[in-house]
Amino acid sequence: MTRYSRALCPNYQAAVNLIGKRWTGLVLLILMDGPARFGELLEKLEVVGDRILSERLKELEAEGVVERRVLPTHPVRVEYELTEKGRALAPVIDALAKWGDTWVSIDPKQAAEFEAAADAEEAEEKTPSRRTKRKAAGAA
């Protein structure tokens, strides 16, 4: 359960909690350009695994920020698109991008740390769970 401060606006806190989750801002940035399929999002995000992306999309869908559309094609395709509520975040995303361009500088050491952290997270997501290992051992 998320904890909120009584001294601060609960709507602000809930908004920051939603869009401040890791990778959510990048998902929103990509969807600002229009609808995208899950695989397209994964490809553009590069460093985000499918489990995390799926979680973020479900959270955004539950909040009414993203709409999941199943297209009647063969094979079935699923697209994600910002709702009106999601598109209303455009000035926020733009302002954050401008602020970052003006005030945030990433030195080569930080860039290498970002890359290493992304590699570690990707490796962790690809590591089979204990349950998967037990199933594989049982099948052998």
N, C-alpha and C positions, 0 to 999 in steps of 0.2 A: 504494500500500500504506500502511495506517495504521501510524504509529509509536507505540509504547507505552514508557512509562518502566519500567525494571526495578525501581525503588524503590517503585512504587505498585501496588496491586492491579489485575491485568489485567482482571478481571471488571468492576470499577468503571469503569475506563477505557473498556472496550468499551460498557458501558451508557450512559455519558455521550456517547460518540461517536455512538451510535445515536439517542438521544432529543434530543441537543443540536444536531442538524443543523437548519439554518434551515427553518422551517415545520412540522417534524415534530411539535412540541408542540401546534401549533394543529390539525393533523390528528387527533392523539390526543384532544384536548379535544372536538372535534366528534363523533368516533366514540364517545366515552363516553356520548353520548345515545342511541346505537343505530345500526343499519346505515344507510348512506347510499350513494346512487349517485354516480358520478363528477361528474356535473353539479351535484348538490346540494352536494358538497364544494367545487367551484369557486365556486359562488354564495356560499356562506357564508364562504369564505376571502377572496374579493374580490381580493386583491392577488397571488395566486399563479397563475402561468400553468399551462396544462395539461401542458406538458412537465415542469416541476418537480414538480407534483403526481403525475404518473405515476411519476416516479423515486422519490419518497418512498414511495408506496404499494407499489412493487415491492420496495424495501428492507425495509419493514415486513413485507411478505408473506414475503420470504426469511428473515427472522428469526423468523417464526412469531408475530408480534404482531398481524397483520391477516390475515383470510381474504377472498379474492376469490371471490364466488359468482356463477355465471352462472345467471340465472333463465330457465326454459323458457317464455318469453312471446314474443309476436310484436309488435313487434320484440324481439329478445333484450335483456334488461336485465342489467346487472352491478352487484352491490352489494358494498360493503366493510363488514366487521364485525370488531370486535375479537375475538380469540381469548381463551381463559382467560388466557394469558400477557399479552395486551394489557390485559385488564380488571384484571389484578393491578397495573397502573400507576396505577389510580385514586387511591390515597392519595398517590402522588408528584405527580400532576397537581394534586390538591386542595391539597396543601401548597405547591406552587409558586404557585398562584393566591392563596392566603392570604398568602404571603410578599410577593408583588407588591403586593397591596392594602395591606399594612402598610408596606412599605419602599420601594416604587418610586413616584415621582411624576413625571408627564410634564408639563413646562411647555408652553405653546403653541408655543414655538420648536421643541421636540423633536417635538411632534405634526406640525408642518408639515414637518420634516425626514423623518419617517417616511412621510408622504404623498408627498413628492417622490421619495424613494427607491423607493417602491412604484410610482409612475408611471413612473420611469425603467426599472425592471426589467420592467414590463409592456410598455413600448415596445420594449425590447431583444428580448423574446421574440417580438414581432410582426414584427420586422424580418426580411425574407427572408434566408436564408443565401446564400452565393455559389453553392452548387450549385443552389438554387432559381432564382436569377437567371439562371444559365447555361441551365437547362432552358427558362425562359421566353423567353430570347433565341433559343434554337435553334428554338423553336416558332413564332417570329414570322417 
